[in-house]
Amino acid sequence: MSTVTISMPESLRKFVDVQMKRQGFGNVSEYFRALVREQQAKEADSQLEELLLEGLESGEDIEVTPEFWKDLKAEAVALLKKHPPKLRQRRKK
């Protein structure tokens, strides 16, 4: 694992300390890793939305069969397994 050093004014550091305690993180590194993972998830959601809109705009008809729903559910379950449990819990709020 690599190390990143971040400089910030004292006011931001105090904010980070409060957020860490409120959200139950053990240290600053855990807090920042969670922030980065959350941003990764937002980026992935945004990309998915973009692809879905692109698909809808293509005008292609998709046959929605029981097999289609089964495959879609399997893909959704696989995606959920990729997200850390702590992140999934925070996103439900």
Secondary structure, 3 states (H helix, E strand, C coil): CCCCCCCCCHHHHHHHHHHHHHHCCCCHHHHHHHHHHHHHHHHHHHHHHHHHHHHHHCCCCCCCCHHHHHHHHHHHHHHHHHCCHHHHHHHHC
